[in-house]
């Protein structure tokens, strides 16, 4: 049976809990996870995305069997057109590809993008739709788990810290939250409850392209 989604996953070992793009429990059907050998977080989370060695992604893309192909890191948005041209299937490099549509409804500064690393995320990733940005501080639990490729994640602690962080930086003019990091969607219901704002993430885009793919438990109506 053809998998619903192929995830081009970075070469990582940290836990991917339900709601994460790389967790099979996030989906209604079967998925395919293709790990990109050598593609570490440190290499892909790069302020100069043009310097990323994209060849391993090109090679793996050719093997993808899913109806939809996605990546596990929003910092690959720079390569959206390049990689999409190499497959005849819908390809989603990053939730940042939703910005052209979102910016028909919101001013860019009214969107708060939550990213793994705010210092590395820049116009090379955003293109012409630069939003407000907040990154995960180095002392946050989830940041440490991802950056150090740890094998234990305290999801409750991660959720509390992320909600507190976003609530602190979310301003009255913000009208929408965009989760760049594909490891953040497990916490989006808590974020929505705290901020009262609509949220777009990688799961939103997958569901838009292929309805009934994401388990309803991980979609905000």
FENHUNOR-V624551 format. One record per residue. N is the residue number from 1. OMEGA is omega as a letter, one per 20 degrees, with the letter a starting at -180 (NA if undefined). Layout:
BEGIN
N;OMEGA
N;OMEGA
END
This chain:
BEGIN
1;r
2;r
3;r
4;a
5;r
6;r
7;r
8;a
9;r
10;a
11;a
12;a
13;a
14;a
15;r
16;a
17;a
18;a
19;r
20;a
21;a
22;a
23;a
24;a
25;r
26;a
27;r
28;a
29;a
30;r
31;r
32;r
33;r
34;a
35;a
36;a
37;r
38;a
39;a
40;r
41;a
42;r
43;a
44;r
45;a
46;r
47;r
48;a
49;r
50;a
51;r
52;r
53;a
54;a
55;r
56;r
57;r
58;a
59;a
60;r
61;a
62;a
63;a
64;a
65;a
66;r
67;r
68;r
69;r
70;r
71;a
72;a
73;a
74;r
75;r
76;a
77;r
78;a
79;a
80;a
81;a
82;a
83;a
84;r
85;a
86;r
87;r
88;r
89;r
90;a
91;r
92;r
93;a
94;r
95;r
96;r
97;r
98;a
99;r
100;r
101;a
102;a
103;r
104;a
105;a
106;r
107;a
108;a
109;r
110;r
111;r
112;r
113;r
114;a
115;r
116;a
117;a
118;a
119;a
120;a
121;a
122;a
123;r
124;r
125;a
126;a
127;a
128;a
129;a
130;a
131;r
132;a
133;r
134;r
135;r
136;r
137;a
138;a
139;r
140;a
141;a
142;r
143;a
144;a
145;a
146;a
147;a
148;r
149;a
150;a
151;r
152;r
153;r
154;a
155;r
156;r
157;a
158;a
159;r
160;a
161;a
162;r
163;r
164;a
165;a
166;r
167;r
168;a
169;r
170;a
171;a
172;a
173;a
174;a
175;a
176;r
177;r
178;a
179;r
180;a
181;a
182;r
183;a
184;a
185;r
186;a
187;a
188;r
189;r
190;r
191;r
192;r
193;a
194;a
195;a
196;a
197;r
198;a
199;r
200;r
201;a
202;r
203;r
204;a
205;r
206;a
207;r
208;a
209;a
210;a
211;r
212;r
213;a
214;r
215;a
216;a
217;a
218;r
219;r
220;a
221;NA
END
